[in-house]
Amino acid sequence: MERDAQFLDYVIKGLVDNPDKVVIVRTVDEMGVLLTLAVDPIDMGKVIGRSGNTAKAIRTLLRVVGMKNNARVNLKINEPEGGKKEVVMKSVDEVLENL
């Protein structure tokens, strides 16, 4: 495992309650290094943080690790199944009909 993936593994496993479910896939292409992260759905909030601040901080630190190794490092966080619930907006008339 490369240093960027090792660093991400260390940080994420320190944040989550289920470190055994952390999966990191590292791919390299002409754009640089892409680290794809999957965690237990219960731990997703800890990885993202309030307003995405934890994820932003992790991405910033990964860029620093990448600069040290002359590589551009990006992080993709896989969304668990059933994530991002779609919000359905109803009109006032539709709500009143259901009453």
Chimera marker file (.cmm) of the C-alpha trace (Angstrom):
<marker_set name="trace">
<marker id="1" x="0.000" y="0.000" z="0.000" r="1" g="1" b="0" radius="0.5"/>
<marker id="2" x="1.335" y="3.416" z="-0.948" r="1" g="1" b="0" radius="0.5"/>
<marker id="3" x="1.850" y="6.165" z="1.618" r="1" g="1" b="0" radius="0.5"/>
<marker id="4" x="-1.287" y="8.110" z="0.628" r="1" g="1" b="0" radius="0.5"/>
<marker id="5" x="-3.490" y="5.042" z="1.049" r="1" g="1" b="0" radius="0.5"/>
<marker id="6" x="-1.728" y="4.113" z="4.308" r="1" g="1" b="0" radius="0.5"/>
<marker id="7" x="-2.333" y="7.622" z="5.639" r="1" g="1" b="0" radius="0.5"/>
<marker id="8" x="-6.019" y="7.518" z="4.667" r="1" g="1" b="0" radius="0.5"/>
<marker id="9" x="-6.390" y="4.059" z="6.212" r="1" g="1" b="0" radius="0.5"/>
<marker id="10" x="-4.866" y="5.273" z="9.497" r="1" g="1" b="0" radius="0.5"/>
<marker id="11" x="-7.035" y="8.417" z="9.690" r="1" g="1" b="0" radius="0.5"/>
<marker id="12" x="-10.332" y="6.761" z="8.736" r="1" g="1" b="0" radius="0.5"/>
<marker id="13" x="-9.866" y="3.755" z="11.025" r="1" g="1" b="0" radius="0.5"/>
<marker id="14" x="-9.238" y="6.206" z="13.870" r="1" g="1" b="0" radius="0.5"/>
<marker id="15" x="-12.537" y="7.985" z="13.150" r="1" g="1" b="0" radius="0.5"/>
<marker id="16" x="-14.986" y="5.134" z="12.646" r="1" g="1" b="0" radius="0.5"/>
<marker id="17" x="-16.608" y="2.612" z="14.993" r="1" g="1" b="0" radius="0.5"/>
<marker id="18" x="-16.237" y="-0.253" z="12.481" r="1" g="1" b="0" radius="0.5"/>
<marker id="19" x="-12.620" y="-0.124" z="11.246" r="1" g="1" b="0" radius="0.5"/>
<marker id="20" x="-12.879" y="-3.657" z="9.854" r="1" g="1" b="0" radius="0.5"/>
<marker id="21" x="-15.392" y="-2.406" z="7.255" r="1" g="1" b="0" radius="0.5"/>
<marker id="22" x="-13.081" y="0.302" z="5.845" r="1" g="1" b="0" radius="0.5"/>
<marker id="23" x="-12.145" y="-0.422" z="2.218" r="1" g="1" b="0" radius="0.5"/>
<marker id="24" x="-9.719" y="1.750" z="0.257" r="1" g="1" b="0" radius="0.5"/>
<marker id="25" x="-9.090" y="1.234" z="-3.452" r="1" g="1" b="0" radius="0.5"/>
<marker id="26" x="-6.158" y="3.099" z="-5.013" r="1" g="1" b="0" radius="0.5"/>
<marker id="27" x="-6.068" y="3.751" z="-8.758" r="1" g="1" b="0" radius="0.5"/>
<marker id="28" x="-3.556" y="5.759" z="-10.766" r="1" g="1" b="0" radius="0.5"/>
<marker id="29" x="-4.178" y="7.380" z="-14.145" r="1" g="1" b="0" radius="0.5"/>
<marker id="30" x="-3.043" y="10.453" z="-16.098" r="1" g="1" b="0" radius="0.5"/>
<marker id="31" x="-5.004" y="12.685" z="-13.696" r="1" g="1" b="0" radius="0.5"/>
<marker id="32" x="-3.125" y="11.383" z="-10.651" r="1" g="1" b="0" radius="0.5"/>
<marker id="33" x="-4.068" y="9.129" z="-7.765" r="1" g="1" b="0" radius="0.5"/>
<marker id="34" x="-7.682" y="8.397" z="-6.892" r="1" g="1" b="0" radius="0.5"/>
<marker id="35" x="-8.427" y="6.890" z="-3.500" r="1" g="1" b="0" radius="0.5"/>
<marker id="36" x="-11.929" y="5.451" z="-3.291" r="1" g="1" b="0" radius="0.5"/>
<marker id="37" x="-13.206" y="4.989" z="0.241" r="1" g="1" b="0" radius="0.5"/>
<marker id="38" x="-16.058" y="2.798" z="1.457" r="1" g="1" b="0" radius="0.5"/>
<marker id="39" x="-17.119" y="2.598" z="5.098" r="1" g="1" b="0" radius="0.5"/>
<marker id="40" x="-19.983" y="1.100" z="7.069" r="1" g="1" b="0" radius="0.5"/>
<marker id="41" x="-23.125" y="3.232" z="6.485" r="1" g="1" b="0" radius="0.5"/>
<marker id="42" x="-23.331" y="3.862" z="10.246" r="1" g="1" b="0" radius="0.5"/>
<marker id="43" x="-19.900" y="5.542" z="10.123" r="1" g="1" b="0" radius="0.5"/>
<marker id="44" x="-20.599" y="7.740" z="7.105" r="1" g="1" b="0" radius="0.5"/>
<marker id="45" x="-21.519" y="10.768" z="9.240" r="1" g="1" b="0" radius="0.5"/>
<marker id="46" x="-18.216" y="10.591" z="11.083" r="1" g="1" b="0" radius="0.5"/>
<marker id="47" x="-16.255" y="10.536" z="7.827" r="1" g="1" b="0" radius="0.5"/>
<marker id="48" x="-18.220" y="13.374" z="6.208" r="1" g="1" b="0" radius="0.5"/>
<marker id="49" x="-18.558" y="15.549" z="9.315" r="1" g="1" b="0" radius="0.5"/>
<marker id="50" x="-20.797" y="18.527" z="9.888" r="1" g="1" b="0" radius="0.5"/>
<marker id="51" x="-21.303" y="20.369" z="6.581" r="1" g="1" b="0" radius="0.5"/>
<marker id="52" x="-18.651" y="18.101" z="5.057" r="1" g="1" b="0" radius="0.5"/>
<marker id="53" x="-15.866" y="19.683" z="7.089" r="1" g="1" b="0" radius="0.5"/>
<marker id="54" x="-14.183" y="16.418" z="8.080" r="1" g="1" b="0" radius="0.5"/>
<marker id="55" x="-14.138" y="15.174" z="4.477" r="1" g="1" b="0" radius="0.5"/>
<marker id="56" x="-12.710" y="18.536" z="3.304" r="1" g="1" b="0" radius="0.5"/>
<marker id="57" x="-9.963" y="18.357" z="5.938" r="1" g="1" b="0" radius="0.5"/>
<marker id="58" x="-9.066" y="14.789" z="4.947" r="1" g="1" b="0" radius="0.5"/>
<marker id="59" x="-8.909" y="15.806" z="1.264" r="1" g="1" b="0" radius="0.5"/>
<marker id="60" x="-6.634" y="18.739" z="2.134" r="1" g="1" b="0" radius="0.5"/>
<marker id="61" x="-4.292" y="16.496" z="4.110" r="1" g="1" b="0" radius="0.5"/>
<marker id="62" x="-4.213" y="13.963" z="1.256" r="1" g="1" b="0" radius="0.5"/>
<marker id="63" x="-3.200" y="16.738" z="-1.156" r="1" g="1" b="0" radius="0.5"/>
<marker id="64" x="-0.305" y="17.596" z="1.165" r="1" g="1" b="0" radius="0.5"/>
<marker id="65" x="0.757" y="13.933" z="1.284" r="1" g="1" b="0" radius="0.5"/>
<marker id="66" x="0.508" y="13.854" z="-2.511" r="1" g="1" b="0" radius="0.5"/>
<marker id="67" x="2.608" y="16.999" z="-2.946" r="1" g="1" b="0" radius="0.5"/>
<marker id="68" x="5.327" y="15.435" z="-0.844" r="1" g="1" b="0" radius="0.5"/>
<marker id="69" x="5.356" y="12.498" z="-3.282" r="1" g="1" b="0" radius="0.5"/>
<marker id="70" x="4.883" y="14.640" z="-6.434" r="1" g="1" b="0" radius="0.5"/>
<marker id="71" x="1.414" y="13.231" z="-7.084" r="1" g="1" b="0" radius="0.5"/>
<marker id="72" x="-2.068" y="14.675" z="-7.242" r="1" g="1" b="0" radius="0.5"/>
<marker id="73" x="-4.276" y="12.761" z="-4.799" r="1" g="1" b="0" radius="0.5"/>
<marker id="74" x="-8.073" y="12.867" z="-4.884" r="1" g="1" b="0" radius="0.5"/>
<marker id="75" x="-10.558" y="11.193" z="-2.569" r="1" g="1" b="0" radius="0.5"/>
<marker id="76" x="-13.907" y="9.744" z="-3.577" r="1" g="1" b="0" radius="0.5"/>
<marker id="77" x="-16.194" y="8.618" z="-0.771" r="1" g="1" b="0" radius="0.5"/>
<marker id="78" x="-18.608" y="5.926" z="-1.898" r="1" g="1" b="0" radius="0.5"/>
<marker id="79" x="-22.115" y="6.511" z="-0.730" r="1" g="1" b="0" radius="0.5"/>
<marker id="80" x="-23.729" y="3.527" z="1.004" r="1" g="1" b="0" radius="0.5"/>
<marker id="81" x="-26.822" y="1.854" z="-0.392" r="1" g="1" b="0" radius="0.5"/>
<marker id="82" x="-29.947" y="3.805" z="0.489" r="1" g="1" b="0" radius="0.5"/>
<marker id="83" x="-28.055" y="7.060" z="1.005" r="1" g="1" b="0" radius="0.5"/>
<marker id="84" x="-29.181" y="10.499" z="-0.150" r="1" g="1" b="0" radius="0.5"/>
<marker id="85" x="-32.867" y="10.106" z="0.417" r="1" g="1" b="0" radius="0.5"/>
<marker id="86" x="-34.787" y="11.924" z="-2.247" r="1" g="1" b="0" radius="0.5"/>
<marker id="87" x="-36.963" y="14.660" z="-0.864" r="1" g="1" b="0" radius="0.5"/>
<marker id="88" x="-40.336" y="14.892" z="-2.571" r="1" g="1" b="0" radius="0.5"/>
<marker id="89" x="-41.913" y="18.311" z="-2.364" r="1" g="1" b="0" radius="0.5"/>
<marker id="90" x="-45.702" y="18.432" z="-2.303" r="1" g="1" b="0" radius="0.5"/>
<marker id="91" x="-47.914" y="21.373" z="-2.923" r="1" g="1" b="0" radius="0.5"/>
<marker id="92" x="-50.239" y="22.648" z="-0.227" r="1" g="1" b="0" radius="0.5"/>
<marker id="93" x="-53.208" y="21.299" z="-2.225" r="1" g="1" b="0" radius="0.5"/>
<marker id="94" x="-51.711" y="17.779" z="-2.334" r="1" g="1" b="0" radius="0.5"/>
<marker id="95" x="-51.129" y="17.812" z="1.428" r="1" g="1" b="0" radius="0.5"/>
<marker id="96" x="-54.688" y="19.031" z="2.095" r="1" g="1" b="0" radius="0.5"/>
<marker id="97" x="-56.109" y="16.270" z="-0.161" r="1" g="1" b="0" radius="0.5"/>
<marker id="98" x="-54.435" y="13.635" z="2.009" r="1" g="1" b="0" radius="0.5"/>
<marker id="99" x="-56.033" y="15.013" z="5.197" r="1" g="1" b="0" radius="0.5"/>
<link id1="1" id2="2" r="1" g="1" b="0" radius="0.2"/>
<link id1="2" id2="3" r="1" g="1" b="0" radius="0.2"/>
<link id1="3" id2="4" r="1" g="1" b="0" radius="0.2"/>
<link id1="4" id2="5" r="1" g="1" b="0" radius="0.2"/>
<link id1="5" id2="6" r="1" g="1" b="0" radius="0.2"/>
<link id1="6" id2="7" r="1" g="1" b="0" radius="0.2"/>
<link id1="7" id2="8" r="1" g="1" b="0" radius="0.2"/>
<link id1="8" id2="9" r="1" g="1" b="0" radius="0.2"/>
<link id1="9" id2="10" r="1" g="1" b="0" radius="0.2"/>
<link id1="10" id2="11" r="1" g="1" b="0" radius="0.2"/>
<link id1="11" id2="12" r="1" g="1" b="0" radius="0.2"/>
<link id1="12" id2="13" r="1" g="1" b="0" radius="0.2"/>
<link id1="13" id2="14" r="1" g="1" b="0" radius="0.2"/>
<link id1="14" id2="15" r="1" g="1" b="0" radius="0.2"/>
<link id1="15" id2="16" r="1" g="1" b="0" radius="0.2"/>
<link id1="16" id2="17" r="1" g="1" b="0" radius="0.2"/>
<link id1="17" id2="18" r="1" g="1" b="0" radius="0.2"/>
<link id1="18" id2="19" r="1" g="1" b="0" radius="0.2"/>
<link id1="19" id2="20" r="1" g="1" b="0" radius="0.2"/>
<link id1="20" id2="21" r="1" g="1" b="0" radius="0.2"/>
<link id1="21" id2="22" r="1" g="1" b="0" radius="0.2"/>
<link id1="22" id2="23" r="1" g="1" b="0" radius="0.2"/>
<link id1="23" id2="24" r="1" g="1" b="0" radius="0.2"/>
<link id1="24" id2="25" r="1" g="1" b="0" radius="0.2"/>
<link id1="25" id2="26" r="1" g="1" b="0" radius="0.2"/>
<link id1="26" id2="27" r="1" g="1" b="0" radius="0.2"/>
<link id1="27" id2="28" r="1" g="1" b="0" radius="0.2"/>
<link id1="28" id2="29" r="1" g="1" b="0" radius="0.2"/>
<link id1="29" id2="30" r="1" g="1" b="0" radius="0.2"/>
<link id1="30" id2="31" r="1" g="1" b="0" radius="0.2"/>
<link id1="31" id2="32" r="1" g="1" b="0" radius="0.2"/>
<link id1="32" id2="33" r="1" g="1" b="0" radius="0.2"/>
<link id1="33" id2="34" r="1" g="1" b="0" radius="0.2"/>
<link id1="34" id2="35" r="1" g="1" b="0" radius="0.2"/>
<link id1="35" id2="36" r="1" g="1" b="0" radius="0.2"/>
<link id1="36" id2="37" r="1" g="1" b="0" radius="0.2"/>
<link id1="37" id2="38" r="1" g="1" b="0" radius="0.2"/>
<link id1="38" id2="39" r="1" g="1" b="0" radius="0.2"/>
<link id1="39" id2="40" r="1" g="1" b="0" radius="0.2"/>
<link id1="40" id2="41" r="1" g="1" b="0" radius="0.2"/>
<link id1="41" id2="42" r="1" g="1" b="0" radius="0.2"/>
<link id1="42" id2="43" r="1" g="1" b="0" radius="0.2"/>
<link id1="43" id2="44" r="1" g="1" b="0" radius="0.2"/>
<link id1="44" id2="45" r="1" g="1" b="0" radius="0.2"/>
<link id1="45" id2="46" r="1" g="1" b="0" radius="0.2"/>
<link id1="46" id2="47" r="1" g="1" b="0" radius="0.2"/>
<link id1="47" id2="48" r="1" g="1" b="0" radius="0.2"/>
<link id1="48" id2="49" r="1" g="1" b="0" radius="0.2"/>
<link id1="49" id2="50" r="1" g="1" b="0" radius="0.2"/>
<link id1="50" id2="51" r="1" g="1" b="0" radius="0.2"/>
<link id1="51" id2="52" r="1" g="1" b="0" radius="0.2"/>
<link id1="52" id2="53" r="1" g="1" b="0" radius="0.2"/>
<link id1="53" id2="54" r="1" g="1" b="0" radius="0.2"/>
<link id1="54" id2="55" r="1" g="1" b="0" radius="0.2"/>
<link id1="55" id2="56" r="1" g="1" b="0" radius="0.2"/>
<link id1="56" id2="57" r="1" g="1" b="0" radius="0.2"/>
<link id1="57" id2="58" r="1" g="1" b="0" radius="0.2"/>
<link id1="58" id2="59" r="1" g="1" b="0" radius="0.2"/>
<link id1="59" id2="60" r="1" g="1" b="0" radius="0.2"/>
<link id1="60" id2="61" r="1" g="1" b="0" radius="0.2"/>
<link id1="61" id2="62" r="1" g="1" b="0" radius="0.2"/>
<link id1="62" id2="63" r="1" g="1" b="0" radius="0.2"/>
<link id1="63" id2="64" r="1" g="1" b="0" radius="0.2"/>
<link id1="64" id2="65" r="1" g="1" b="0" radius="0.2"/>
<link id1="65" id2="66" r="1" g="1" b="0" radius="0.2"/>
<link id1="66" id2="67" r="1" g="1" b="0" radius="0.2"/>
<link id1="67" id2="68" r="1" g="1" b="0" radius="0.2"/>
<link id1="68" id2="69" r="1" g="1" b="0" radius="0.2"/>
<link id1="69" id2="70" r="1" g="1" b="0" radius="0.2"/>
<link id1="70" id2="71" r="1" g="1" b="0" radius="0.2"/>
<link id1="71" id2="72" r="1" g="1" b="0" radius="0.2"/>
<link id1="72" id2="73" r="1" g="1" b="0" radius="0.2"/>
<link id1="73" id2="74" r="1" g="1" b="0" radius="0.2"/>
<link id1="74" id2="75" r="1" g="1" b="0" radius="0.2"/>
<link id1="75" id2="76" r="1" g="1" b="0" radius="0.2"/>
<link id1="76" id2="77" r="1" g="1" b="0" radius="0.2"/>
<link id1="77" id2="78" r="1" g="1" b="0" radius="0.2"/>
<link id1="78" id2="79" r="1" g="1" b="0" radius="0.2"/>
<link id1="79" id2="80" r="1" g="1" b="0" radius="0.2"/>
<link id1="80" id2="81" r="1" g="1" b="0" radius="0.2"/>
<link id1="81" id2="82" r="1" g="1" b="0" radius="0.2"/>
<link id1="82" id2="83" r="1" g="1" b="0" radius="0.2"/>
<link id1="83" id2="84" r="1" g="1" b="0" radius="0.2"/>
<link id1="84" id2="85" r="1" g="1" b="0" radius="0.2"/>
<link id1="85" id2="86" r="1" g="1" b="0" radius="0.2"/>
<link id1="86" id2="87" r="1" g="1" b="0" radius="0.2"/>
<link id1="87" id2="88" r="1" g="1" b="0" radius="0.2"/>
<link id1="88" id2="89" r="1" g="1" b="0" radius="0.2"/>
<link id1="89" id2="90" r="1" g="1" b="0" radius="0.2"/>
<link id1="90" id2="91" r="1" g="1" b="0" radius="0.2"/>
<link id1="91" id2="92" r="1" g="1" b="0" radius="0.2"/>
<link id1="92" id2="93" r="1" g="1" b="0" radius="0.2"/>
<link id1="93" id2="94" r="1" g="1" b="0" radius="0.2"/>
<link id1="94" id2="95" r="1" g="1" b="0" radius="0.2"/>
<link id1="95" id2="96" r="1" g="1" b="0" radius="0.2"/>
<link id1="96" id2="97" r="1" g="1" b="0" radius="0.2"/>
<link id1="97" id2="98" r="1" g="1" b="0" radius="0.2"/>
<link id1="98" id2="99" r="1" g="1" b="0" radius="0.2"/>
</marker_set>
